[in-house]
Amino acid sequence: MEIFEGHRALFRPLAQAAVTIGNFDGVHLGHQELLRRAKAASERLGGDAVAMTFEPHPSAYLEPSKAPQRLTSVARKQELFAESGMSATIVEPFDADFAELTAAEFETQVLHQTLGAKHVVVGHDFGYGKGRSGHLQTLRAAGETLGFAVEVIEPVTALGIRTSSSEVRRALISGELEKATTLLGRDYDVDGPIVRGAARGREFGFPTANVNPEGLLLPRPGIYATWVQVLGETERHMAATSLGTNPTFVEGGALTLEAHILDFDRDIYKQRLRVCFVKWLRPEERYADADALLAQIAKDVQDTREILSK
């Protein structure tokens, strides 16, 4: 998949482009339907399947104090787009210039003249242009004039609710991991570099990889059965993972993400790790002494092995 840093940065003309547009935070089931329809249209047209997304998230530019915490990094979105069969992704810088584009300028300059769009796939609530003055009716009218079809995707539901990034966030924060997994159509994951920790786990025989998830939303604190993957490698590993503050040793500590990787003995410090949350095991607790904590960790490891072996 080719990646273009904005519509002005195309290093080749797109051919008969089927374009889907959105923030795609989380790349949940609704987003996946947009991507699937764009891919299907590109196959009918014999052209490019294109995902257009924005960086930063428009709300982070327009109203930083109200911007939601992100579910997916730009790199992770690109990976999921590629898995969905996109041939190109446009990561549009959402800056002052782009924010000032009128709806008509977006239709003519971006979709028609630059992208050469022949098919545009959007959600039912799609808005565009300065002040979101553009809407489905104006987009359809532009398509009739400029020569592109408009396909509108109705809400995708799961568990009786409309899938949305907001619903995924609510589920993760409230500890409804299975609900979040269903809405996403995959396990929720975060990526980040492995950083130095207090090394208590290694001292007690349960070494951990301490991951800095770089501003992504984290689920409810607790102990989880997870899969982890060193980025750049294909193999996944079982891990009993703690998301918490280490209350047995620290009073009022910062929230940390620590993965004890099962059957693993490699130095991966400074490499990047993906943590996929599969099942919440228990809340974090404070123990009277190290022995009680170690006994519980041993049980967590066994529970993780049993859950992930299935």
HELIX and SHEET records of a PDB file:
HELIX    1   1 HIS A    7  ALA A    9  5                                   3    
HELIX    2   2 LEU A   29  LEU A   45  1                                  17    
HELIX    3   3 PRO A   58  LEU A   62  1                                   5    
HELIX    4   4 PRO A   64  LYS A   66  5                                   3    
HELIX    5   5 VAL A   74  GLU A   83  1                                  10    
HELIX    6   6 ALA A   96  ALA A   99  1                                   4    
HELIX    7   7 ALA A  103  GLU A  105  1                                   3    
HELIX    8   8 PHE A  106  THR A  114  3                                   9    
HELIX    9   9 LYS A  130  ARG A  132  5                                   3    
HELIX   10  10 LEU A  136  LEU A  146  1                                  11    
HELIX   11  11 SER A  165  SER A  174  1                                  10    
HELIX   12  12 LEU A  177  LEU A  184  1                                   8    
HELIX   13  13 ARG A  200  GLU A  203  1                                   4    
HELIX   14  14 ALA A  290  SER A  309  1                                  20    
SHEET    1   A 6 GLU A   2  PHE A   4  0                                        
SHEET    2   A 6 ALA A  88  PRO A  93  1                                        
SHEET    3   A 6 ALA A  49  GLU A  55  1                                        
SHEET    4   A 6 ALA A  17  ILE A  21  1                                        
SHEET    5   A 6 ALA A 117  GLY A 123  1                                        
SHEET    6   A 6 ALA A 149  ILE A 153  1                                        
SHEET    1   B 2 THR A 157  ALA A 158  0                                        
SHEET    2   B 2 ILE A 161  ARG A 162 -1                                        
SHEET    1   C 7 TYR A 188  VAL A 195  0                                        
SHEET    2   C 7 ALA A 209  VAL A 211 -1                                        
SHEET    3   C 7 THR A 256  ILE A 261 -1                                        
SHEET    4   C 7 HIS A 237  GLY A 244 -1                                        
SHEET    5   C 7 GLY A 222  VAL A 230 -1                                        
SHEET    6   C 7 ARG A 272  ARG A 282 -1                                        
SHEET    7   C 7 TYR A 188  VAL A 195 -1                                        
END                                                                             
